[in-house]
């Protein structure tokens, strides 16, 4: 492996990668509305020489290079969150901006930069003859991750019948290599009451008051959750509240909350549900505690229902994909920091559900995700493309 040649080639593609990323930023592509983004990626994949490019029935794009039996995948979700409060933006989030070092715009870090570096990482492999009959590279641009992380890979594994040796998650990693993250789940707690006229509230049974007591217990539960030395503590947060009432002049007869539950190593969805069901006010008021189910159709109008459960995953430091990624990075950029994500990724399905190893390295910073004035760095695009190009060779050496 001539690491200097890989770095040189990656630097040569900086302008093309910048142009590609700015094109993607300019196309609104929130979850379930990614069609135009997918078509732009398809155009780029074909232009740089992918041997096979196809869009599956869910709307994910899959690009292949090489002919070997060992399949190595690079995953980038290409949907974005919305814009939020526009007064928080200092520039047009779709027009974006560019200077000598940065590229700004919605999705620049989370995580359109990942598909850009993956596409050009594969091109560098092809340019330098690094792809041979020993392995095949799969680059995926996946949909609906912001809505339901991992659903796209449930489809790719179950329906497209793809099972890579391992997958590189190209979410932003702050220049580090990440080997896991907490899982999560979405929980609904609902309590019933009895409505009456608001002028005589004692005649009814106010569901909102019941839920207020439950929320206090939920808040206290957060402080007692399990702690893992690497991933940290499990957490929960009340994220939404709903109610039914005949009118603004009546006592509410139903109240419900959504809980964003982050699961650390050693926790399961069953244990998380049971912890809430055992709260004293939940039992006293006979509240119903369930896990949400996701049923929103993709941009192709395909519905692929799943429970809103996104498992925790961790890959060991001495696993072959981890060591190969570290070796590829060290060959060009020095010793990396190996750490973890705070948020979750498509790895919740790839490794969390199907035990296919994942390793994380991607352009941008975690803290830019979902934030106004989102940006990424040109140097990150180049660095990631170079490491991606070197990785399969390092992996094959490591796996001997």
Protein Blocks (a to p, Z undefined) as FASTA:
>chain_A
ZZklmmmmmmmmmmmmmmmmmmmmmpccbehilmmmmmmmmmmmmmnopabdcddfkopa
cddedjbfbdcdddddfbdcdebjmklpcbdfklopcdfkbccdehklmomklmmmmmmm
mmmmmmnopacfkbccdddddehklmoghklmmmmmmmnopacfbdcdfbdeehpacebd
cdddddddddddddddfklmmlmccfklmmmmmmmmmmmmmmmgccdfklopaddddfbd
cdddfbfkbccfbdcddddddddehiafklmmmmmmmpmklmmnopacdddddfbdcfko
pacddddddddddddfkbmklmmmmmmmmmmnopadddddfbdcfklmmmmmnopacddd
dedjfklgopahiacdfklmmmmmmmmmmmmmmmmmmmZZ
